[in-house]
Amino acid sequence: MTDLAVLIDTDVFSFFLRRDSRRLAYRDDMRERMLCLSFASVAELRFGAILSGWGDSRRAALEGALRGYVMLGVDAAITQRWAEIKAARQRIGKPVASEDCWIAATALRHDIPLVTHNARDYQGIDGLKLVTRADRAKA
């Protein structure tokens, strides 16, 4: 992958989709970058829309926003990374949610930084490059 690519976590994508003021803290991290989403984030976003009963126009807006991102799919290397991360975190008594594990594995597989507002979900994952602005972002 390119040095200009970043993987956007589900939370940061949602800030932009909802025009949440916290998005402003992440604009510079995303400017002039190839914006990527893990397949797991895309699934989470679509699940949330279905579960919340979003109507056609809101779901169309979501799909339109998703078109501005490169969706990174799963491959054998990502499944290996997922298994390694999941096992390592479980061994130290700090299990990681499956969705977060898939996202971290995707970032590691493609050797790109993960832009997230929830850095604590990813702490202790060896080699993962995190970009967070939680200290600057106000809701």
N, C-alpha and C positions, 0 to 999 in steps of 0.2 A: 504494500500500500504506500501511498505517498506521504511525505513529511507534512503535507498540508491537510491531512485528513484528521478528523476527530470523531469519536463515537459519542453521541449524545444520549444521556440517560433519559429514561421515560419522564422523570420529574421535570427536567429542564425543557424537554420538548413540550410538555404540558404548559409550562410557563408561557411559552411563545404562542401556543394554540389559544390559550385563554386570555392572552394579553395581560398576564399577571405582571405587576411591577418588578418582581424579582428577576424577570428576564433581562432587565437592563444591566444587571451585574455580569451577564454572560455574553453580551453582544461582542465585545472585543475578542473573546476566546473563539468565537465562531466566524468572525469576519474573514473573508477571503480564504476559507477552508472548505474542503470537501466534507459535507455534513453527512454522517452515517448514523444509522440506527441498526441495532441488533434485531434480528427476526423476533426475539423475545419481547422487545419493547413494542414492536408493531402488534404482536398478538395481545399484549397487555392493553394497549390503547383501544384496539377493536373490541376486546372483551368488555372493557369499561363502558364503552359506548352502548353496546348491546345490553349489558346489565342495567345501565341507567335509563334505558328506554329512549335513547336519543332518536329524534325524528330524522326524516330524510335529509333535510337541509344541514343539520349539524353533522350528520355522518358524512355527507358530501364535503363539508368543510374540512373534516378530519382527513378524508382521502386526498383532498387537494393539497393539504399541508404535507402529507406523507410523500407526495410526488416530488417535493423539494429536497428529499433525502435519498441517499443510497442505502437500500436495505441489504445488510450483510447476512447471508444465509448460513446454515449450519453445514459443517463438513467434518470429516474424521478427526482433523486436528482440533477443532473446537470441542468435540465430544470428549477427547482425551484431556484437554485442559479443564473442562467442566468437572470430570471425574477427579482429577488431581486437586483442584481447588476445594471441591466438596469434601473430599476425604481429609485434606489438611485442616480445614476449618473444624470439621467434626472432631478430629483427634485432639484439638486444643480446647474443645468445649465451647466453640463459638460458631455454631452452624450458620450457614448462609442460605437465604431463601433461593429456591431453584431459579427464579427469574433473574435475580441479581447475579447468580453464579453463571448463567448463560451469557449475560451482558459482559461480565468480567472476562469470561473465556473468549468472547468475541474480540474484545479489546486486545487481549494478550496475543491471540492468534494472528491478528493483523498488525500488531505492534504499533497501536495508536493510543493516544491519551483518551481517557474517559472523562467527559464533562458531566459532573453530577452535583446536585445540591445535597445529596445524602452520602457524603464521604464515609461516614461511620459504617455504612452497610458493606463497604469494600475494604476496610482497614485490615491490614495483615495479609493481604494477597500479594505474594511475592511477584515483583516485576511489574505490577500494575501501576501505570502512570495516571494519577488523578488530578483533575483540575476542578477546583470548587471555589465558589465565591460566597458560601453561606454566611461568612462573617460580614460581607458587604451588602447582601441582598435583604431588603426589608419588604415584608408582605403588605 
